[in-house]
Structure formats: C-alpha cells, structure tokens
Amino acid sequence: MIRPFLKWPGGKFRLLDRILPHCSTVPARFVEVFAGSCAVYLNVPAKEALVNDVNPDLIALYSCLQKEGEAFARFMQGFFTAENNSKENYLYLRSAFNAGRDARVRAAIFLYLNRHGYNGLVRYNRKGLFNVPFGRYKTPAFPAKALDDFLDKLAVTKTRFVCQDFRTVFAGLEKGDVVYCDPPYVPLSTTASFTTYSGTAFTAKDQEDLARLAEAAYTDRGATVLVSNHDTAHIRTLYKRAHIIPFEVQRFISCKERKRAPELLAVFRP
C-alpha cells in the first residue's frame, strides 16, 4: 500500500483493506470528495481522478506538487531543519503562514506545520487562523519516500485537484464513477464535539444532503459510492438503502490510552 506523505488523524490508510474491495478493479474515474491525506486515491488504480477538499491550503499543496514536482518537494524540505524544530521557530512560521498571501509559500509551510504540529492536526480558529500548537517531536522527518510515491501516482493517473463544496462535486459526477466520501463524522454522543477543520462546520443538514446525493448518484447515474462515518442509529437511517458494513477502529484518546469506536462503510454499488 502507498502511504500518504501527510500525518492525518482519522486518515483511512489503515482501513484500505475494508475500502478497496468495494471499488472497481480499475475504474475509469475515481472521485475522492473529502480528500484529506489522499490515502484512498493513492491506492485506487484509476485512469483518471478528481480529488476534492474544502480546505484550500491542502489543495494548494497538492496542486503545487502537481505543477512543480520534485522542485517543490526540495523547496519544502528546506523548512525541515534542526533550527526550525523549536517552539519559537514553529510559532514564527505558523504566524507567517497565517499572514501569508503567497500560495506557494503557504503550501510549503503547510507540510512543515503538519509534521511539526501536535499530532498532525489541521485546525483553524473562527478567524480562519491555523492554531495547532507545537508538537515537541525529537526529529520530525521529511517524508521524502512518500512524496516520491505521490509524484509517481500523479505521473500515471490523470488527476484534477479542486476545492469545492461536496454538492458541487456530486453535481458533476458521471456514469461509472467510483466515489469515496470520508466526511467529518457525526459525534458518537451528545457531549462529543469536533474542532473546526476548514473554518466551517459540517452540519446535520450537510450529513443529510450527503446521504441523499450519494444514493441519487447510485440510482440516477450508476455510480459506485462509498461513505465512511460513525456507526450510529442516525447514520444507519440516512443510509438505510445502502449496504452497511460495520466494524470497529482503534482510537488514541491520549498518549497511552486507546479505545475502540464503531464505524461503518455505507456502499451503493450497481
């Protein structure tokens, strides 16, 4: 399996064995609606791909790599120095990222923040400022091999990166598309909450719209659609016409404590 070059809590690399069997062997086009680290995209051997995420910084990073290749990877590597592995320099570069207007520089710092920030979190405050604290890692590694693998994937798959609302992506689906959705999950309890990933919250109405569009893409266009989420009664109701595959995943809730959480994969497949 190809590993993503970004650290991504909740990423789907460890669940590829559950997801990939429900994708066509070699789909004409693969669509990842909530891309994140692109774990699924990297491992589906499609001829073409549409990769979307609502986070413009993430899409800018992928787009710069697509445009400049190894030259941009080397530019990003320049931020991975011993001097920059300090709280002082991290906060300086985080401020530069938040104040920056150069998309290329912001994209490069985004990878630095991802590897040096706490637990690889991607989080913004209400003003849209990246606010993840310093991670205090001994030696954050530059993901050279994973970046090479990402560039190799771009070389063999005609890929388009976009930053759109998921409804816009679904409006452009075509017959035969294989679509994977990994939206922000519904809370497992009424007391659970999730911090903002892109500056906007994913609401209950968004969850309902996603379920409706996923089913319509299957029934009206013959697309294969897979959706991940927490395994709750509400989610099962939203996807009652899909094939539900339940399982448990291990979650780290502290450095030493882990728990198992119920998840599911809702599959609409012709």
Secondary structure, DSSP 8 states (H G I E B T S, - for coil): ----SS--TT-SGGGHHHHGGGS-SS-SEEEESS-TT-HHHHHS--SEEEEE-S-HHHHHHHHHHHHHTHHHHHHHHTT--TTTSSHHHHHHHHHHHHH---HHHHHHHHHHHHHHBGGG---B-TTS-B---B---SS----HHHHHHHHHHHHHSEEEEE---HHHHHHT--TT-EEEE------SSTT-----SSSS---HHHHHHHHHHHHHHHHHH--EEEEEEE--HHHHHHTTTSEEEEEEEEEESSSS-EEEEEEEEEEE--
